[in-house]
């Protein structure tokens, strides 16, 4: 058994024996080098109550090279790509150390959900939303947690509302839809323009209509 396999097997066993962290690691297709990590959303955040899955690939030179991780569960967060699940976290790149483990890295991802770094974003649009209107961002992140991570239901909202998923105000979408533009295009344009919070007063209707017509 090579050193990499011994190390990974020990880490998987240690994680299974740890009943306090709530971090789980499972094999994917019986391969010890392709794994799935799972952890609960941290309390006191918009991710609370959700269960988040992470795809883990162990490189050949592990532990001297960082593991490759990306979210399987869709997450609305400045440092996670809302499209691909790619993660911006220093220990997955230059700050990696062989003393880090799969469990400690997953716990760092959990901590990242608590403390976004919008100035070093993986998803620029989400980072803009976070910095423009924190309350609106948190509402959207909470909504994504419910829809994609099995988070607690908000009884006042049901179904997958594309306006809420985009972090927009329904009244704003309705106004431009009433001009005859397709709803999905209105949502896409307003999302790309970051038409939220204080930005609403800074973006003219003419700018929006021009984008809708292009």
ZADO-1210 file (C-alpha; in nm, 4 decimals, padded with zeros to 6 digits):
<atoms>
<atom x="00.0000" y="00.0000" z="00.0000" code="UNK" pos="1"/>
<atom x="00.1499" y="00.3335" z="-00.1035" code="UNK" pos="2"/>
<atom x="00.1831" y="00.6288" z="00.1328" code="UNK" pos="3"/>
<atom x="-00.0967" y="00.8247" z="-00.0314" code="UNK" pos="4"/>
<atom x="-00.3459" y="00.5393" z="00.0085" code="UNK" pos="5"/>
<atom x="-00.2424" y="00.4806" z="00.3713" code="UNK" pos="6"/>
<atom x="-00.2851" y="00.8483" z="00.4494" code="UNK" pos="7"/>
<atom x="-00.6275" y="00.8734" z="00.2833" code="UNK" pos="8"/>
<atom x="-00.7563" y="00.5544" z="00.4457" code="UNK" pos="9"/>
<atom x="-00.6450" y="00.6803" z="00.7873" code="UNK" pos="10"/>
<atom x="-00.8131" y="01.0153" z="00.7317" code="UNK" pos="11"/>
<atom x="-01.1410" y="00.8504" z="00.6271" code="UNK" pos="12"/>
<atom x="-01.1294" y="00.6253" z="00.9350" code="UNK" pos="13"/>
<atom x="-01.0471" y="00.9150" z="01.1670" code="UNK" pos="14"/>
<atom x="-01.3360" y="01.1145" z="01.0271" code="UNK" pos="15"/>
<atom x="-01.5785" y="00.8249" z="01.0770" code="UNK" pos="16"/>
<atom x="-01.4637" y="00.7865" z="01.4367" code="UNK" pos="17"/>
<atom x="-01.5110" y="01.1585" z="01.5074" code="UNK" pos="18"/>
<atom x="-01.8716" y="01.2022" z="01.6197" code="UNK" pos="19"/>
<atom x="-01.8399" y="01.5687" z="01.7192" code="UNK" pos="20"/>
<atom x="-01.7473" y="01.7537" z="01.3988" code="UNK" pos="21"/>
<atom x="-02.0514" y="01.6357" z="01.1939" code="UNK" pos="22"/>
<atom x="-01.8196" y="01.6124" z="00.8937" code="UNK" pos="23"/>
<atom x="-01.8591" y="01.2986" z="00.6824" code="UNK" pos="24"/>
<atom x="-01.6427" y="01.1548" z="00.4073" code="UNK" pos="25"/>
<atom x="-01.7667" y="00.8823" z="00.1715" code="UNK" pos="26"/>
<atom x="-01.6180" y="00.7003" z="-00.1254" code="UNK" pos="27"/>
<atom x="-01.7389" y="00.7756" z="-00.4771" code="UNK" pos="28"/>
<atom x="-01.7477" y="00.4664" z="-00.7012" code="UNK" pos="29"/>
<atom x="-01.5417" y="00.2734" z="-00.4425" code="UNK" pos="30"/>
<atom x="-01.2331" y="00.4849" z="-00.5184" code="UNK" pos="31"/>
<atom x="-01.0336" y="00.6112" z="-00.2188" code="UNK" pos="32"/>
<atom x="-00.9089" y="00.8978" z="-00.4352" code="UNK" pos="33"/>
<atom x="-01.2504" y="01.0288" z="-00.5349" code="UNK" pos="34"/>
<atom x="-01.4562" y="01.1186" z="-00.2309" code="UNK" pos="35"/>
<atom x="-01.7622" y="01.3118" z="-00.1222" code="UNK" pos="36"/>
<atom x="-01.7508" y="01.5318" z="00.1864" code="UNK" pos="37"/>
<atom x="-02.0645" y="01.6399" z="00.3715" code="UNK" pos="38"/>
<atom x="-02.1150" y="01.8954" z="00.6471" code="UNK" pos="39"/>
<atom x="-02.4049" y="02.0953" z="00.7953" code="UNK" pos="40"/>
<atom x="-02.4465" y="02.4651" z="00.7308" code="UNK" pos="41"/>
<atom x="-02.3110" y="02.6689" z="01.0233" code="UNK" pos="42"/>
<atom x="-02.5562" y="02.8010" z="01.2792" code="UNK" pos="43"/>
<atom x="-02.6413" y="03.1687" z="01.2731" code="UNK" pos="44"/>
<atom x="-02.5841" y="03.1984" z="00.8974" code="UNK" pos="45"/>
<atom x="-02.8164" y="03.1831" z="00.5937" code="UNK" pos="46"/>
<atom x="-02.6821" y="02.8304" z="00.5413" code="UNK" pos="47"/>
<atom x="-02.8097" y="02.6986" z="00.8744" code="UNK" pos="48"/>
<atom x="-03.0208" y="02.3866" z="00.8440" code="UNK" pos="49"/>
<atom x="-02.8775" y="02.2890" z="00.5057" code="UNK" pos="50"/>
<atom x="-02.6551" y="01.9924" z="00.4231" code="UNK" pos="51"/>
<atom x="-02.3680" y="02.0696" z="00.1885" code="UNK" pos="52"/>
<atom x="-02.1856" y="01.8142" z="-00.0270" code="UNK" pos="53"/>
<atom x="-01.8357" y="01.8631" z="-00.1650" code="UNK" pos="54"/>
<atom x="-01.6616" y="01.6720" z="-00.4438" code="UNK" pos="55"/>
<atom x="-01.3074" y="01.5735" z="-00.3403" code="UNK" pos="56"/>
<atom x="-01.0310" y="01.4524" z="-00.5729" code="UNK" pos="57"/>
<atom x="-00.7012" y="01.3380" z="-00.4211" code="UNK" pos="58"/>
<atom x="-00.4030" y="01.4254" z="-00.6445" code="UNK" pos="59"/>
<atom x="-00.1166" y="01.1807" z="-00.6987" code="UNK" pos="60"/>
<atom x="00.1265" y="01.3828" z="-00.4867" code="UNK" pos="61"/>
<atom x="-00.1097" y="01.4236" z="-00.1893" code="UNK" pos="62"/>
<atom x="-00.0480" y="01.5381" z="00.0839" code="UNK" pos="63"/>
<atom x="00.2243" y="01.7543" z="-00.0694" code="UNK" pos="64"/>
<atom x="-00.0229" y="01.8930" z="-00.3228" code="UNK" pos="65"/>
<atom x="-00.3634" y="02.0331" z="-00.2182" code="UNK" pos="66"/>
<atom x="-00.6788" y="01.8308" z="-00.2605" code="UNK" pos="67"/>
<atom x="-00.9196" y="01.9462" z="-00.5291" code="UNK" pos="68"/>
<atom x="-01.2584" y="02.0384" z="-00.3887" code="UNK" pos="69"/>
<atom x="-01.5734" y="02.1914" z="-00.5316" code="UNK" pos="70"/>
<atom x="-01.9266" y="02.2155" z="-00.4005" code="UNK" pos="71"/>
<atom x="-02.1755" y="01.9647" z="-00.5385" code="UNK" pos="72"/>
<atom x="-02.4565" y="02.1468" z="-00.3597" code="UNK" pos="73"/>
<atom x="-02.5380" y="02.4844" z="-00.5134" code="UNK" pos="74"/>
<atom x="-02.4331" y="02.7609" z="-00.2729" code="UNK" pos="75"/>
<atom x="-02.5019" y="03.1335" z="-00.2922" code="UNK" pos="76"/>
<atom x="-02.1743" y="03.2733" z="-00.1608" code="UNK" pos="77"/>
<atom x="-01.9135" y="03.5238" z="-00.2885" code="UNK" pos="78"/>
<atom x="-01.6308" y="03.2679" z="-00.2725" code="UNK" pos="79"/>
<atom x="-01.8167" y="02.9836" z="-00.4437" code="UNK" pos="80"/>
<atom x="-01.9112" y="02.9777" z="-00.8114" code="UNK" pos="81"/>
<atom x="-02.2898" y="02.9617" z="-00.8319" code="UNK" pos="82"/>
<atom x="-02.2496" y="02.7865" z="-01.1688" code="UNK" pos="83"/>
<atom x="-01.9717" y="02.5305" z="-01.1155" code="UNK" pos="84"/>
<atom x="-01.9224" y="02.5049" z="-00.7378" code="UNK" pos="85"/>
<atom x="-01.5578" y="02.6108" z="-00.7710" code="UNK" pos="86"/>
<atom x="-01.4157" y="02.7467" z="-00.4447" code="UNK" pos="87"/>
<atom x="-01.1834" y="03.0386" z="-00.3753" code="UNK" pos="88"/>
<atom x="-00.9964" y="02.9463" z="-00.0568" code="UNK" pos="89"/>
<atom x="-00.6254" y="02.9969" z="00.0076" code="UNK" pos="90"/>
<atom x="-00.5615" y="02.6517" z="00.1598" code="UNK" pos="91"/>
<atom x="-00.6854" y="02.4903" z="-00.1616" code="UNK" pos="92"/>
<atom x="-00.4093" y="02.6779" z="-00.3440" code="UNK" pos="93"/>
<atom x="-00.0925" y="02.8498" z="-00.2208" code="UNK" pos="94"/>
<atom x="-00.1581" y="02.8166" z="00.1535" code="UNK" pos="95"/>
<atom x="-00.1936" y="02.4375" z="00.1473" code="UNK" pos="96"/>
<atom x="00.0197" y="02.2437" z="00.3957" code="UNK" pos="97"/>
<atom x="00.0725" y="01.8668" z="00.4267" code="UNK" pos="98"/>
<atom x="-00.0367" y="01.8904" z="00.7909" code="UNK" pos="99"/>
<atom x="-00.3890" y="01.9765" z="00.6750" code="UNK" pos="100"/>
<atom x="-00.6358" y="01.6901" z="00.6464" code="UNK" pos="101"/>
<atom x="-00.9521" y="01.6257" z="00.4504" code="UNK" pos="102"/>
<atom x="-01.1573" y="01.6850" z="00.7660" code="UNK" pos="103"/>
<atom x="-00.9804" y="02.0090" z="00.8601" code="UNK" pos="104"/>
<atom x="-01.0179" y="02.1349" z="00.5020" code="UNK" pos="105"/>
<atom x="-01.3910" y="02.0612" z="00.5020" code="UNK" pos="106"/>
<atom x="-01.4212" y="02.2418" z="00.8364" code="UNK" pos="107"/>
<atom x="-01.2433" y="02.5375" z="00.6735" code="UNK" pos="108"/>
<atom x="-01.5070" y="02.5335" z="00.3990" code="UNK" pos="109"/>
<atom x="-01.7734" y="02.5362" z="00.6677" code="UNK" pos="110"/>
<atom x="-01.6001" y="02.8368" z="00.8253" code="UNK" pos="111"/>
<atom x="-01.5884" y="03.0082" z="00.4850" code="UNK" pos="112"/>
<atom x="-01.9691" y="03.0011" z="00.4815" code="UNK" pos="113"/>
<atom x="-01.9580" y="03.1970" z="00.8088" code="UNK" pos="114"/>
<atom x="-01.7062" y="03.4544" z="00.6863" code="UNK" pos="115"/>
<atom x="-01.7340" y="03.5471" z="00.3179" code="UNK" pos="116"/>
<atom x="-01.4435" y="03.7333" z="00.1566" code="UNK" pos="117"/>
<atom x="-01.6176" y="03.9485" z="-00.1077" code="UNK" pos="118"/>
<atom x="-01.2952" y="04.1316" z="-00.1963" code="UNK" pos="119"/>
<atom x="-01.1444" y="03.8058" z="-00.3245" code="UNK" pos="120"/>
<atom x="-01.4495" y="03.6524" z="-00.4910" code="UNK" pos="121"/>
<atom x="-01.5004" y="03.3386" z="-00.6939" code="UNK" pos="122"/>
<atom x="-01.8400" y="03.4685" z="-00.8074" code="UNK" pos="123"/>
<atom x="-01.8231" y="03.8420" z="-00.8811" code="UNK" pos="124"/>
<atom x="-02.1992" y="03.8856" z="-00.9187" code="UNK" pos="125"/>
<atom x="-02.2710" y="03.7304" z="-00.5808" code="UNK" pos="126"/>
<atom x="-01.9943" y="03.9398" z="-00.4235" code="UNK" pos="127"/>
<atom x="-02.1535" y="04.2559" z="-00.5664" code="UNK" pos="128"/>
<atom x="-02.4883" y="04.1498" z="-00.4188" code="UNK" pos="129"/>
<atom x="-02.3235" y="04.0883" z="-00.0806" code="UNK" pos="130"/>
<atom x="-02.1608" y="04.4325" z="-00.0765" code="UNK" pos="131"/>
<atom x="-02.4622" y="04.6163" z="-00.2188" code="UNK" pos="132"/>
<atom x="-02.7341" y="04.4803" z="00.0084" code="UNK" pos="133"/>
<atom x="-02.6390" y="04.2379" z="00.2844" code="UNK" pos="134"/>
<atom x="-02.9992" y="04.1689" z="00.3870" code="UNK" pos="135"/>
<atom x="-03.1048" y="04.0908" z="00.0299" code="UNK" pos="136"/>
<atom x="-02.7965" y="03.8702" z="-00.0136" code="UNK" pos="137"/>
<atom x="-02.8797" y="03.6765" z="00.3041" code="UNK" pos="138"/>
<atom x="-03.2388" y="03.6276" z="00.1920" code="UNK" pos="139"/>
<atom x="-03.1210" y="03.4821" z="-00.1392" code="UNK" pos="140"/>
<atom x="-02.8568" y="03.2646" z="00.0302" code="UNK" pos="141"/>
<atom x="-03.1232" y="03.1357" z="00.2709" code="UNK" pos="142"/>
<atom x="-03.3545" y="03.0643" z="-00.0220" code="UNK" pos="143"/>
<atom x="-03.0821" y="02.8689" z="-00.2060" code="UNK" pos="144"/>
<atom x="-03.0137" y="02.6741" z="00.1141" code="UNK" pos="145"/>
<atom x="-03.3785" y="02.5735" z="00.1284" code="UNK" pos="146"/>
<atom x="-03.4054" y="02.4845" z="-00.2416" code="UNK" pos="147"/>
<atom x="-03.0700" y="02.3122" z="-00.2945" code="UNK" pos="148"/>
<atom x="-02.9439" y="02.2047" z="00.0504" code="UNK" pos="149"/>
<atom x="-03.2640" y="02.0890" z="00.2180" code="UNK" pos="150"/>
<atom x="-03.2782" y="02.3860" z="00.4527" code="UNK" pos="151"/>
<atom x="-03.5843" y="02.4768" z="00.6598" code="UNK" pos="152"/>
<atom x="-03.8880" y="02.5928" z="00.4646" code="UNK" pos="153"/>
<atom x="-04.0146" y="02.9469" z="00.4759" code="UNK" pos="154"/>
<atom x="-04.3894" y="02.9008" z="00.4941" code="UNK" pos="155"/>
<atom x="-04.4484" y="03.2371" z="00.3274" code="UNK" pos="156"/>
<atom x="-04.2722" y="03.1218" z="00.0092" code="UNK" pos="157"/>
<atom x="-04.3205" y="02.8068" z="-00.1897" code="UNK" pos="158"/>
<atom x="-04.1743" y="02.6602" z="-00.5070" code="UNK" pos="159"/>
<atom x="-03.8590" y="02.7588" z="-00.6898" code="UNK" pos="160"/>
<atom x="-03.9050" y="03.1305" z="-00.7535" code="UNK" pos="161"/>
<atom x="-03.6495" y="03.2447" z="-01.0155" code="UNK" pos="162"/>
<atom x="-03.6773" y="03.6045" z="-00.8898" code="UNK" pos="163"/>
<atom x="-03.5804" y="03.5007" z="-00.5370" code="UNK" pos="164"/>
<atom x="-03.3049" y="03.2721" z="-00.6648" code="UNK" pos="165"/>
<atom x="-03.1574" y="03.5713" z="-00.8531" code="UNK" pos="166"/>
<atom x="-03.1825" y="03.7895" z="-00.5415" code="UNK" pos="167"/>
<atom x="-03.4123" y="04.0461" z="-00.7055" code="UNK" pos="168"/>
<atom x="-03.7272" y="04.2298" z="-00.6014" code="UNK" pos="169"/>
<atom x="-04.0470" y="04.0973" z="-00.7602" code="UNK" pos="170"/>
<atom x="-04.1822" y="04.4511" z="-00.8096" code="UNK" pos="171"/>
<atom x="-03.8778" y="04.5457" z="-01.0183" code="UNK" pos="172"/>
<atom x="-03.9141" y="04.2398" z="-01.2412" code="UNK" pos="173"/>
<atom x="-04.2890" y="04.2926" z="-01.2780" code="UNK" pos="174"/>
<atom x="-04.2368" y="04.6544" z="-01.3865" code="UNK" pos="175"/>
<atom x="-04.0158" y="04.5674" z="-01.6830" code="UNK" pos="176"/>
<atom x="-04.2153" y="04.2578" z="-01.7694" code="UNK" pos="177"/>
<atom x="-04.5204" y="04.4873" z="-01.7973" code="UNK" pos="178"/>
<atom x="-04.3371" y="04.6707" z="-02.0779" code="UNK" pos="179"/>
<atom x="-04.3598" y="04.3519" z="-02.2832" code="UNK" pos="180"/>
<atom x="-04.0213" y="04.1924" z="-02.2149" code="UNK" pos="181"/>
<atom x="-03.9992" y="03.8172" z="-02.1351" code="UNK" pos="182"/>
<atom x="-03.9738" y="03.7527" z="-01.7608" code="UNK" pos="183"/>
<atom x="-03.6664" y="03.5313" z="-01.7875" code="UNK" pos="184"/>
<atom x="-03.4802" y="03.7976" z="-01.9872" code="UNK" pos="185"/>
<atom x="-03.5775" y="04.0698" z="-01.7375" code="UNK" pos="186"/>
<atom x="-03.4439" y="03.8530" z="-01.4524" code="UNK" pos="187"/>
<atom x="-03.1198" y="03.7846" z="-01.6395" code="UNK" pos="188"/>
<atom x="-03.0560" y="04.1518" z="-01.7241" code="UNK" pos="189"/>
<atom x="-03.1391" y="04.2831" z="-01.3757" code="UNK" pos="190"/>
<atom x="-02.9181" y="04.0167" z="-01.2182" code="UNK" pos="191"/>
<atom x="-02.6247" y="04.1031" z="-01.4442" code="UNK" pos="192"/>
<atom x="-02.6669" y="04.4742" z="-01.3716" code="UNK" pos="193"/>
<atom x="-02.6785" y="04.3993" z="-00.9965" code="UNK" pos="194"/>
<atom x="-03.0122" y="04.5834" z="-00.9752" code="UNK" pos="195"/>
<atom x="-03.0346" y="04.5621" z="-00.5987" code="UNK" pos="196"/>
<atom x="-03.0190" y="04.7861" z="-00.2938" code="UNK" pos="197"/>
<atom x="-02.8659" y="05.1290" z="-00.3515" code="UNK" pos="198"/>
<atom x="-02.7819" y="05.0370" z="-00.7120" code="UNK" pos="199"/>
<atom x="-03.1513" y="05.0633" z="-00.8011" code="UNK" pos="200"/>
<atom x="-03.1307" y="05.4435" z="-00.7813" code="UNK" pos="201"/>
<atom x="-02.8089" y="05.4537" z="-00.9836" code="UNK" pos="202"/>
<atom x="-02.9158" y="05.2476" z="-01.2846" code="UNK" pos="203"/>
<atom x="-03.1556" y="05.4250" z="-01.5191" code="UNK" pos="204"/>
<atom x="-03.4578" y="05.2625" z="-01.6789" code="UNK" pos="205"/>
<atom x="-03.3118" y="05.3548" z="-02.0187" code="UNK" pos="206"/>
<atom x="-02.9999" y="05.1499" z="-01.9424" code="UNK" pos="207"/>
<atom x="-03.2114" y="04.8502" z="-01.8506" code="UNK" pos="208"/>
<atom x="-03.4352" y="04.8802" z="-02.1571" code="UNK" pos="209"/>
<atom x="-03.1279" y="04.9123" z="-02.3782" code="UNK" pos="210"/>
<atom x="-02.9903" y="04.5883" z="-02.2337" code="UNK" pos="211"/>
<atom x="-03.3281" y="04.4188" z="-02.2738" code="UNK" pos="212"/>
<atom x="-03.3408" y="04.5197" z="-02.6399" code="UNK" pos="213"/>
<atom x="-02.9855" y="04.4078" z="-02.7179" code="UNK" pos="214"/>
</atoms>
